[in-house]
């Protein structure tokens, strides 16, 4: 009986030791489980945070895509405007050069016009002088014609007289 008791006490001691070991393992497992739950919650929060950040980044990426498209369209429009303005500048430079040339030509034309006006005045003065001389010559021609008529009459009279004297002499 003592040996059974000793065996039972020994078995009991072993069971107590195993129980303590199991309890210790159980506490360790509970602590580990508790830590895993904390880690899971932390990971879950981190996952939610990362998901939220990811969603925010996706939205931001979409907004950036839209902004990029808008900026590309703006850039195309600005390039078109630049090309139009460059063409306008070239056109205006051509017009400016044309205006400069026309201004030079206008200066030349004004000088030529002034010269022509002077020439016209000189010609007009010469014309008036020639007209005056012509009138004088017309007047002189009238006088000479009148004198020629008078002299013809005188010649005719003298011829008549000469014929009458020639008839008397004969």
Backbone as a printed PyTorch tensor [residue, N CA C, xyz], in Angstrom:
tensor([[[   0.8330,   -1.1570,    0.0000],
         [   0.0000,    0.0000,    0.0000],
         [   0.8900,    1.2360,    0.0000]],

        [[   1.9090,    1.2890,    0.7650],
         [   2.8380,    2.3990,    0.7970],
         [   3.4800,    2.5660,   -0.5510]],

        [[   3.7820,    1.5290,   -1.1280],
         [   4.4080,    1.6920,   -2.4370],
         [   3.3900,    2.2460,   -3.4260]],

        [[   2.1440,    1.9070,   -3.2690],
         [   1.1270,    2.4730,   -4.1570],
         [   0.9570,    3.9370,   -3.8300]],

        [[   0.9830,    4.1930,   -2.4990],
         [   0.8340,    5.5670,   -2.0930],
         [   2.0080,    6.3720,   -2.6190]],

        [[   3.1680,    5.8580,   -2.4900],
         [   4.3440,    6.5510,   -2.9660],
         [   4.2290,    6.7160,   -4.4650]],

        [[   3.7740,    5.6750,   -5.1140],
         [   3.6460,    5.7600,   -6.5740],
         [   2.5970,    6.7860,   -6.9420]],

        [[   1.5130,    6.8180,   -6.1490],
         [   0.4600,    7.7970,   -6.4340],
         [   0.9450,    9.2040,   -6.1160]],

        [[   1.6990,    9.3320,   -5.0050],
         [   2.2210,   10.6520,   -4.6710],
         [   3.1880,   11.1040,   -5.7670]],

        [[   4.0030,   10.1740,   -6.2090],
         [   4.9400,   10.4930,   -7.2810],
         [   4.1750,   10.8530,   -8.5350]],

        [[   3.1430,   10.0920,   -8.8340],
         [   2.3300,   10.3790,  -10.0260],
         [   1.6360,   11.6990,   -9.8460]],

        [[   1.1630,   11.9460,   -8.5860],
         [   0.4940,   13.2110,   -8.3060],
         [   1.4810,   14.3640,   -8.4800]],

        [[   2.7160,   14.1810,   -7.9490],
         [   3.7260,   15.2300,   -8.0910],
         [   4.0080,   15.4860,   -9.5630]],

        [[   4.0800,   14.4070,  -10.3140],
         [   4.3320,   14.5630,  -11.7510],
         [   3.1600,   15.2750,  -12.4150]],

        [[   1.9560,   14.8940,  -11.9770],
         [   0.7730,   15.5320,  -12.5630],
         [   0.7170,   17.0080,  -12.1730]],

        [[   1.0970,   17.2980,  -10.9000],
         [   1.1160,   18.7000,  -10.4630],
         [   2.1490,   19.4470,  -11.2910]],

        [[   3.3240,   18.8150,  -11.4610],
         [   4.3760,   19.4600,  -12.2490],
         [   3.9000,   19.6490,  -13.6850]],

        [[   3.2380,   18.6250,  -14.2240],
         [   2.7290,   18.7280,  -15.5990],
         [   1.6400,   19.7900,  -15.6710]],

        [[   0.8110,   19.7860,  -14.5790],
         [  -0.2710,   20.7760,  -14.5540],
         [   0.3280,   22.1750,  -14.5460]],

        [[   1.3660,   22.3590,  -13.6750],
         [   2.0010,   23.6730,  -13.6310],
         [   2.6200,   24.0070,  -14.9840]],

        [[   3.2070,   22.9770,  -15.5820],
         [   3.8030,   23.1770,  -16.9150],
         [   2.7160,   23.5330,  -17.9020]],

        [[   1.5890,   22.8270,  -17.8530],
         [   0.4700,   23.0830,  -18.7610],
         [  -0.0940,   24.4650,  -18.4740]],

        [[  -0.2310,   24.7900,  -17.1550],
         [  -0.7470,   26.1240,  -16.8020],
         [   0.2050,   27.2060,  -17.3060]],

        [[   1.5130,   26.9480,  -17.0880],
         [   2.4940,   27.9150,  -17.5680],
         [   2.3880,   28.0460,  -19.0770]],

        [[   2.2920,   26.8970,  -19.7660],
         [   2.1390,   26.9230,  -21.2280],
         [   0.8420,   27.6290,  -21.6090]],

        [[  -0.1950,   27.3520,  -20.8210],
         [  -1.4960,   27.9810,  -21.0880],
         [  -1.3850,   29.5040,  -20.9290]],

        [[  -0.7190,   29.9450,  -19.8450],
         [  -0.5390,   31.3880,  -19.6150],
         [   0.2990,   31.9740,  -20.7460]],

        [[   1.3750,   31.2340,  -21.1060],
         [   2.2170,   31.7060,  -22.2140],
         [   1.3980,   31.7990,  -23.4930]],

        [[   0.5710,   30.7680,  -23.7250],
         [  -0.2620,   30.7810,  -24.9340],
         [  -1.2900,   31.9010,  -24.8650]],

        [[  -1.8400,   32.1420,  -23.6650],
         [  -2.8050,   33.2400,  -23.5290],
         [  -2.1040,   34.5820,  -23.7750]],

        [[  -0.9030,   34.7090,  -23.1810],
         [  -0.1370,   35.9450,  -23.4120],
         [   0.1900,   36.0990,  -24.9000]],

        [[   0.6080,   34.9890,  -25.4880],
         [   0.9270,   35.0070,  -26.9160],
         [  -0.3190,   35.3300,  -27.7160]],

        [[  -1.4430,   34.6970,  -27.3150],
         [  -2.7180,   34.9580,  -27.9980],
         [  -3.1020,   36.4230,  -27.8330]],

        [[  -2.9390,   36.9290,  -26.5950],
         [  -3.2640,   38.3320,  -26.3310],
         [  -2.3740,   39.2380,  -27.1850]],

        [[  -1.0800,   38.9180,  -27.2440],
         [  -0.1550,   39.7220,  -28.0560],
         [  -0.5390,   39.6440,  -29.5240]],

        [[  -0.9570,   38.4440,  -29.9530],
         [  -1.3730,   38.2870,  -31.3500],
         [  -2.6270,   39.0980,  -31.6290]],

        [[  -3.5410,   39.1350,  -30.6550],
         [  -4.7460,   39.9580,  -30.8340],
         [  -4.3690,   41.4320,  -30.9490]],

        [[  -3.4250,   41.8550,  -30.0810],
         [  -2.9550,   43.2500,  -30.1410],
         [  -2.2890,   43.5020,  -31.4890]],

        [[  -1.4290,   42.5300,  -31.8860],
         [  -0.7570,   42.6640,  -33.1830],
         [  -1.7750,   42.6870,  -34.3150]],

        [[  -2.8050,   41.8270,  -34.2030],
         [  -3.8400,   41.7960,  -35.2390],
         [  -4.5520,   43.1400,  -35.3080]],

        [[  -4.9080,   43.6930,  -34.1370],
         [  -5.5760,   44.9970,  -34.1190],
         [  -4.6610,   46.0730,  -34.7020]],

        [[  -3.3870,   46.0060,  -34.3100],
         [  -2.4240,   46.9750,  -34.8420],
         [  -2.3180,   46.8330,  -36.3560]],

        [[  -2.1970,   45.5560,  -36.7990],
         [  -2.1170,   45.3130,  -38.2410],
         [  -3.4030,   45.7360,  -38.9410]],

        [[  -4.5380,   45.4950,  -38.2850],
         [  -5.8190,   45.8800,  -38.8700],
         [  -5.8910,   47.4040,  -39.0090]],

        [[  -5.4680,   48.1110,  -37.9430],
         [  -5.4570,   49.5720,  -38.0080],
         [  -4.4860,   50.0500,  -39.0850]],

        [[  -3.3050,   49.3970,  -39.1150],
         [  -2.3160,   49.7480,  -40.1300],
         [  -2.8670,   49.4780,  -41.5220]],

        [[  -3.5490,   48.3240,  -41.6670],
         [  -4.1610,   47.9830,  -42.9510],
         [  -5.1960,   49.0330,  -43.3460]],

        [[  -6.0450,   49.4030,  -42.3690],
         [  -7.0660,   50.4150,  -42.6550],
         [  -6.4150,   51.7470,  -43.0210]],

        [[  -5.3540,   52.0980,  -42.2710],
         [  -4.6570,   53.3500,  -42.5480],
         [  -4.0210,   53.3050,  -43.9360]],

        [[  -3.3430,   52.1760,  -44.2260],
         [  -2.7020,   52.0390,  -45.5380],
         [  -3.7410,   52.0090,  -46.6550]],

        [[  -4.8790,   51.3510,  -46.3960],
         [  -5.9580,   51.3220,  -47.3880],
         [  -6.4860,   52.7310,  -47.6200]],

        [[  -6.6600,   53.4520,  -46.5280],
         [  -7.1370,   54.8320,  -46.6400],
         [  -6.1230,   55.6790,  -47.4100]],

        [[  -4.8360,   55.5200,  -47.0530],
         [  -3.7920,   56.2550,  -47.7720],
         [  -3.7590,   55.8560,  -49.2400]],

        [[  -3.9090,   54.5460,  -49.4950],
         [  -3.9150,   54.0670,  -50.8760],
         [  -5.0810,   54.6750,  -51.6480]],

        [[  -6.2800,   54.6460,  -51.0220],
         [  -7.4510,   55.2390,  -51.6800],
         [  -7.2200,   56.7270,  -51.9420]],

        [[  -6.6280,   57.4140,  -50.9470],
         [  -6.3100,   58.8350,  -51.1240],
         [  -5.3310,   59.0410,  -52.2640]],

        [[  -4.3270,   58.1600,  -52.3220],
         [  -3.3390,   58.2730,  -53.3970],
         [  -3.9560,   57.9700,  -54.7530]],

        [[  -4.8740,   56.9920,  -54.7820],
         [  -5.5640,   56.6790,  -56.0410],
         [  -6.3640,   57.8930,  -56.4970]],

        [[  -7.1000,   58.5080,  -55.5400],
         [  -7.8750,   59.7070,  -55.8870],
         [  -6.9510,   60.8310,  -56.3400]],

        [[  -5.8450,   60.9860,  -55.5950],
         [  -4.8790,   62.0270,  -55.9550],
         [  -4.2790,   61.7490,  -57.3330]],

        [[  -4.0150,   60.4570,  -57.5960],
         [  -3.4770,   60.0720,  -58.9060],
         [  -4.4730,   60.4030,  -60.0080]],

        [[  -5.7530,   60.1050,  -59.7640],
         [  -6.7850,   60.4260,  -60.7540],
         [  -6.8610,   61.9380,  -60.9600]],

        [[  -6.8000,   62.6830,  -59.8460],
         [  -6.8300,   64.1480,  -59.9510],
         [  -5.6050,   64.6430,  -60.7170]],

        [[  -4.4480,   64.0170,  -60.4400],
         [  -3.2320,   64.4010,  -61.1600],
         [  -3.3410,   64.0700,  -62.6440]],

        [[  -3.9700,   62.9210,  -62.9580],
         [  -4.1840,   62.5670,  -64.3660],
         [  -5.0360,   63.6240,  -65.0540]],

        [[  -6.1200,   64.0220,  -64.3730],
         [  -7.0060,   65.0510,  -64.9370],
         [  -6.2340,   66.3550,  -65.1020]],

        [[  -5.4630,   66.7250,  -64.0610],
         [  -4.6620,   67.9490,  -64.1370],
         [  -3.6500,   67.8510,  -65.2720]],

        [[  -3.0380,   66.6800,  -65.4120],
         [  -2.0630,   66.4730,  -66.4780],
         [  -2.7170,   66.6370,  -67.8440]],

        [[  -3.9090,   66.0320,  -68.0190],
         [  -4.6360,   66.1790,  -69.2890],
         [  -4.9560,   67.6440,  -69.5490]],

        [[  -5.4370,   68.3280,  -68.4860],
         [  -5.7670,   69.7480,  -68.6310],
         [  -4.5300,   70.5620,  -68.9900]],

        [[  -3.4230,   70.2450,  -68.3020],
         [  -2.1820,   70.9670,  -68.5870],
         [  -1.6880,   70.6910,  -70.0000]],

        [[  -1.8480,   69.4560,  -70.4580],
         [  -1.4600,   69.1300,  -71.8410],
         [  -2.3180,   69.9110,  -72.8300]],

        [[  -3.6210,   69.9780,  -72.5390],
         [  -4.5200,   70.7520,  -73.4080],
         [  -4.1360,   72.2300,  -73.3720]],

        [[  -3.8520,   72.7320,  -72.1670],
         [  -3.4190,   74.1310,  -72.0450],
         [  -2.1200,   74.3590,  -72.8010]],

        [[  -1.2100,   73.3890,  -72.6840],
         [   0.0710,   73.5140,  -73.3690],
         [  -0.1280,   73.5330,  -74.8810]],

        [[  -1.0190,   72.6650,  -75.3880],
         [  -1.3130,   72.6620,  -76.8300],
         [  -1.9050,   74.0050,  -77.2520]],

        [[  -2.8540,   74.4890,  -76.4300],
         [  -3.4910,   75.7780,  -76.7380],
         [  -2.4570,   76.9040,  -76.7270]],

        [[  -1.5820,   76.8790,  -75.7220],
         [  -0.5400,   77.9070,  -75.6420],
         [   0.4110,   77.8180,  -76.8300]],

        [[   0.7190,   76.5920,  -77.2700],
         [   1.5920,   76.4370,  -78.4380],
         [   0.9110,   76.9880,  -79.6790]],

        [[  -0.3910,   76.6810,  -79.8240],
         [  -1.1300,   77.2230,  -80.9640],
         [  -1.1380,   78.7440,  -80.9100]],

        [[  -1.4040,   79.2900,  -79.7140],
         [  -1.3960,   80.7480,  -79.5630],
         [  -0.0150,   81.3170,  -79.8720]],

        [[   1.0280,   80.6160,  -79.4130],
         [   2.3950,   81.0490,  -79.6800],
         [   2.6650,   81.0590,  -81.1800]],

        [[   2.2460,   79.9830,  -81.8580],
         [   2.4430,   79.9150,  -83.3040],
         [   1.6940,   81.0370,  -84.0070]],

        [[   0.4430,   81.2900,  -83.5660],
         [  -0.3470,   82.3680,  -84.1680],
         [   0.3380,   83.7080,  -83.9340]],

        [[   0.8000,   83.9250,  -82.6950],
         [   1.4650,   85.1910,  -82.3750],
         [   2.7760,   85.3380,  -83.1430]],

        [[   3.5040,   84.2270,  -83.3000],
         [   4.7460,   84.2760,  -84.0660],
         [   4.4530,   84.6550,  -85.5100]],

        [[   3.4030,   84.0540,  -86.0690],
         [   3.0020,   84.3920,  -87.4330],
         [   2.5880,   85.8550,  -87.5130]],

        [[   1.8360,   86.3110,  -86.5140],
         [   1.4040,   87.7160,  -86.4880],
         [   2.6050,   88.6450,  -86.3970]],

        [[   3.5760,   88.2650,  -85.5710],
         [   4.7790,   89.0930,  -85.4230],
         [   5.5060,   89.1890,  -86.7570]],

        [[   5.6580,   88.0460,  -87.4340],
         [   6.3290,   88.0580,  -88.7330],
         [   5.5610,   88.9260,  -89.7260]],

        [[   4.2360,   88.7930,  -89.7030],
         [   3.4000,   89.5960,  -90.5910],
         [   3.5640,   91.0770,  -90.2810]],

        [[   3.5360,   91.4040,  -88.9840],
         [   3.6840,   92.8070,  -88.5770],
         [   5.0720,   93.3400,  -88.9280]],

        [[   6.0770,   92.4970,  -88.8110],
         [   7.4280,   92.9300,  -89.2050],
         [   7.4690,   93.2130,  -90.7000]],

        [[   6.8180,   92.3460,  -91.4680],
         [   6.7440,   92.5860,  -92.9120],
         [   6.0250,   93.8900,  -93.2170]],

        [[   4.8970,   94.1080,  -92.5180],
         [   4.1550,   95.3590,  -92.7110],
         [   5.0030,   96.5520,  -92.3000]],

        [[   5.7350,   96.4040,  -91.1790],
         [   6.5970,   97.4940,  -90.7210],
         [   7.6430,   97.8140,  -91.7850]],

        [[   8.2700,   96.7670,  -92.3440],
         [   9.2610,   96.9910,  -93.3880],
         [   8.6250,   97.6580,  -94.5990]],

        [[   7.4040,   97.2060,  -94.9350],
         [   6.6870,   97.8160,  -96.0560],
         [   6.3980,   99.2780,  -95.7570]],

        [[   5.9540,   99.5590,  -94.5280],
         [   5.6660,  100.9510,  -94.1520],
         [   6.9310,  101.8020,  -94.1980]],

        [[   8.0530,  101.2300,  -93.7420],
         [   9.3130,  101.9770,  -93.8050],
         [   9.6520,  102.2990,  -95.2570]],

        [[   9.5080,  101.2950,  -96.1150],
         [   9.8040,  101.4970,  -97.5370],
         [   8.8510,  102.5300,  -98.1280]],

        [[   7.5600,  102.4050,  -97.7750],
         [   6.5810,  103.3630,  -98.2820],
         [   6.8520,  104.7520,  -97.7300]],

        [[   7.3220,  104.8240,  -96.4810],
         [   7.6630,  106.1180,  -95.8870],
         [   8.8280,  106.7450,  -96.6410]],

        [[   9.8400,  105.9200,  -96.9540],
         [  10.9620,  106.4260,  -97.7570],
         [  10.4630,  106.8770,  -99.1180]],

        [[   9.6010,  106.0480,  -99.7180],
         [   9.0480,  106.4020, -101.0280],
         [   8.2410,  107.6840, -100.9290]],

        [[   7.4620,  107.8160,  -99.8400],
         [   6.6620,  109.0250,  -99.6390],
         [   7.5750,  110.2400,  -99.5150]],

        [[   8.6700,  110.0920,  -98.7940],
         [   9.6440,  111.1870,  -98.6860],
         [  10.1810,  111.5560, -100.0500]],

        [[  10.5230,  110.5190, -100.8300],
         [  11.0150,  110.7700, -102.1910],
         [   9.9370,  111.4290, -103.0390]],

        [[   8.6860,  110.9250, -102.8870],
         [   7.5850,  111.5050, -103.6650],
         [   7.3370,  112.9510, -103.2630]],

        [[   7.4590,  113.2420, -101.9810],
         [   7.2720,  114.6280, -101.5300],
         [   8.3520,  115.5260, -102.1190]],

        [[   9.5950,  115.0240, -102.0850],
         [  10.6850,  115.8090, -102.6720],
         [  10.4380,  116.0040, -104.1630]],

        [[  10.0250,  114.9230, -104.8250],
         [   9.7480,  115.0120, -106.2620],
         [   8.5640,  115.9380, -106.5130]],

        [[   7.5390,  115.8520, -105.6400],
         [   6.3720,  116.7280, -105.7780],
         [   6.7840,  118.1860, -105.6220]],

        [[   7.6280,  118.4430, -104.6290],
         [   8.1100,  119.8100, -104.4120],
         [   8.8850,  120.2930, -105.6310]],

        [[   9.7220,  119.4020, -106.1730],
         [  10.5020,  119.7610, -107.3660],
         [   9.5660,  120.0280, -108.5360]],

        [[   8.5500,  119.1480, -108.6680],
         [   7.5950,  119.3420, -109.7690],
         [   6.8170,  120.6400, -109.5920]],

        [[   6.4700,  120.9770, -108.3320],
         [   5.7800,  122.2480, -108.0870],
         [   6.6700,  123.4200, -108.4950]],

        [[   7.9550,  123.3240, -108.1220],
         [   8.8890,  124.3870, -108.5330],
         [   8.9890,  124.4570, -110.0520]],

        [[   9.1030,  123.2580, -110.6770],
         [   9.1600,  123.2230, -112.1470],
         [   7.8890,  123.8140, -112.7370]],

        [[   6.7250,  123.4540, -112.1270],
         [   5.4570,  123.9790, -112.6280],
         [   5.4250,  125.5010, -112.4990]],

        [[   5.8610,  126.0220, -111.3320],
         [   5.8900,  127.4790, -111.1570],
         [   6.7790,  128.1250, -112.2100]],

        [[   7.9520,  127.4980, -112.4080],
         [   8.8720,  128.0460, -113.4230],
         [   8.2300,  128.0000, -114.8050]],

        [[   7.5920,  126.8390, -115.1040],
         [   6.9360,  126.7110, -116.4140],
         [   5.7700,  127.6800, -116.5280]],

        [[   5.0140,  127.8280, -115.4150],
         [   3.8830,  128.7530, -115.4330],
         [   4.3780,  130.1780, -115.6700]],

        [[   5.4500,  130.5410, -114.9660],
         [   6.0340,  131.8790, -115.1550],
         [   6.5080,  132.0380, -116.5920]],

        [[   7.1930,  131.0010, -117.0970],
         [   7.6700,  131.0560, -118.4880],
         [   6.4880,  131.1210, -119.4370]],

        [[   5.4150,  130.3500, -119.1100],
         [   4.2180,  130.3570, -119.9600],
         [   3.5880,  131.7410, -119.9720]],

        [[   3.4710,  132.3600, -118.7720],
         [   2.9060,  133.7120, -118.6970],
         [   3.7590,  134.6830, -119.5020]],

        [[   5.0720,  134.5070, -119.3970],
         [   5.9810,  135.3790, -120.1560],
         [   5.7770,  135.1750, -121.6500]],

        [[   5.6720,  133.8840, -122.0680],
         [   5.4530,  133.5770, -123.4910],
         [   4.1050,  134.1210, -123.9320]],

        [[   3.0550,  133.9790, -123.0580],
         [   1.7350,  134.5240, -123.4000],
         [   1.8240,  136.0340, -123.5960]],

        [[   2.5420,  136.6670, -122.6640],
         [   2.7070,  138.1250, -122.7890],
         [   3.4120,  138.4780, -124.0810]],

        [[   4.4790,  137.7300, -124.3830],
         [   5.2050,  137.9750, -125.6350],
         [   4.3020,  137.7000, -126.8300]],

        [[   3.4920,  136.6240, -126.7260],
         [   2.5840,  136.2720, -127.8220],
         [   1.5580,  137.3780, -128.0370]],

        [[   0.9940,  137.8960, -126.9270],
         [   0.0310,  138.9960, -127.0440],
         [   0.7030,  140.2180, -127.6780]],

        [[   1.9330,  140.4410, -127.2080],
         [   2.6730,  141.5720, -127.7960],
         [   2.8830,  141.3630, -129.2790]],

        [[   3.2410,  140.1090, -129.6440],
         [   3.4530,  139.8010, -131.0690],
         [   2.1460,  139.8890, -131.8370]],

        [[   1.0150,  139.4420, -131.2080],
         [  -0.2810,  139.5720, -131.8860],
         [  -0.6010,  141.0420, -132.1310]],

        [[  -0.3500,  141.8330, -131.0960],
         [  -0.6140,  143.2730, -131.2250],
         [   0.2650,  143.8510, -132.3300]],

        [[   1.5210,  143.4400, -132.2950],
         [   2.4550,  143.9250, -133.3190],
         [   2.0350,  143.4330, -134.6940]],

        [[   1.5510,  142.1460, -134.7300],
         [   1.0930,  141.5940, -136.0150],
         [  -0.0920,  142.3870, -136.5450]],

        [[  -1.0610,  142.7350, -135.6330],
         [  -2.2040,  143.5510, -136.0520],
         [  -1.7260,  144.8900, -136.6090]],

        [[  -0.8130,  145.4620, -135.8530],
         [  -0.2980,  146.7630, -136.3120],
         [   0.4060,  146.6210, -137.6560]],

        [[   1.2190,  145.5710, -137.7820],
         [   1.9470,  145.3540, -139.0460],
         [   0.9610,  145.0560, -140.1550]],

        [[  -0.0690,  144.2610, -139.8850],
         [  -1.0760,  143.9630, -140.8960],
         [  -1.8140,  145.2340, -141.3190]],

        [[  -2.1860,  146.0050, -140.2720],
         [  -2.8540,  147.2790, -140.5900],
         [  -1.9440,  148.1680, -141.4310]],

        [[  -0.6720,  148.2080, -141.0320],
         [   0.3100,  149.0010, -141.7800],
         [   0.4620,  148.4430, -143.1820]],

        [[   0.4770,  147.0900, -143.3120],
         [   0.6270,  146.4640, -144.6320],
         [  -0.5700,  146.8130, -145.5050]],

        [[  -1.7800,  146.8040, -144.9270],
         [  -2.9840,  147.1630, -145.6980],
         [  -2.8910,  148.6190, -146.1480]],

        [[  -2.4970,  149.4510, -145.1920],
         [  -2.3790,  150.8630, -145.5300],
         [  -1.3330,  151.0600, -146.6260]],

        [[  -0.2180,  150.3380, -146.4770],
         [   0.8300,  150.4830, -147.4870],
         [   0.3660,  149.9290, -148.8350]],

        [[  -0.4350,  148.8610, -148.8550],
         [  -0.9510,  148.3300, -150.1190],
         [  -1.8550,  149.3730, -150.7930]],

        [[  -2.6660,  150.0000, -149.9130],
         [  -3.5320,  151.0590, -150.4610],
         [  -2.6810,  152.1860, -151.0430]],

        [[  -1.6570,  152.5010, -150.2730],
         [  -0.7750,  153.5670, -150.7530],
         [  -0.1150,  153.1300, -152.0500]],

        [[   0.3460,  151.8680, -152.0980],
         [   0.9780,  151.3520, -153.3250],
         [  -0.0360,  151.3760, -154.4530]],

        [[  -1.2740,  150.9560, -154.1660],
         [  -2.3010,  150.9460, -155.2050],
         [  -2.5480,  152.3760, -155.6880]],

        [[  -2.6100,  153.3170, -154.7650],
         [  -2.8160,  154.7210, -155.1430],
         [  -1.6500,  155.2040, -155.9840]],

        [[  -0.4490,  154.8390, -155.4890],
         [   0.7370,  155.2790, -156.2190],
         [   0.7880,  154.6180, -157.5990]],

        [[   0.3630,  153.3700, -157.7020],
         [   0.3530,  152.7030, -159.0040],
         [  -0.6750,  153.3730, -159.9240]],

        [[  -1.7980,  153.7490, -159.2970],
         [  -2.8320,  154.4490, -160.0820],
         [  -2.2960,  155.7910, -160.5500]],

        [[  -1.5930,  156.4720, -159.6570],
         [  -1.0050,  157.7570, -160.0190],
         [   0.0590,  157.5540, -161.0720]],

        [[   0.8690,  156.5420, -160.8660],
         [   1.9300,  156.2600, -161.8290],
         [   1.3180,  155.9050, -163.1770]],

        [[   0.2720,  155.1780, -163.2120],
         [  -0.3680,  154.8060, -164.4650],
         [  -0.9640,  156.0470, -165.1050]],

        [[  -1.5230,  156.9330, -164.2610],
         [  -2.1090,  158.1520, -164.8130],
         [  -0.9970,  159.0210, -165.3570]],

        [[   0.1170,  159.1420, -164.7180],
         [   1.2110,  159.9540, -165.2150],
         [   1.8360,  159.2970, -166.4160]],

        [[   1.8980,  158.0090, -166.4060],
         [   2.4720,  157.3230, -167.5610],
         [   1.5450,  157.5670, -168.7460]],

        [[   0.2850,  157.6070, -168.5660],
         [  -0.6670,  157.8530, -169.6440],
         [  -0.5250,  159.2990, -170.0910]],

        [[  -0.2490,  160.2060, -169.2540],
         [  -0.0920,  161.5890, -169.6220],
         [   1.1810,  161.7600, -170.3870]],

        [[   2.1480,  161.0590, -170.0190],
         [   3.4270,  161.1970, -170.6920],
         [   3.3080,  160.5350, -172.0500]],

        [[   2.7150,  159.6920, -172.2560],
         [   2.5900,  159.0110, -173.5170],
         [   1.5780,  159.6040, -174.3470]]])
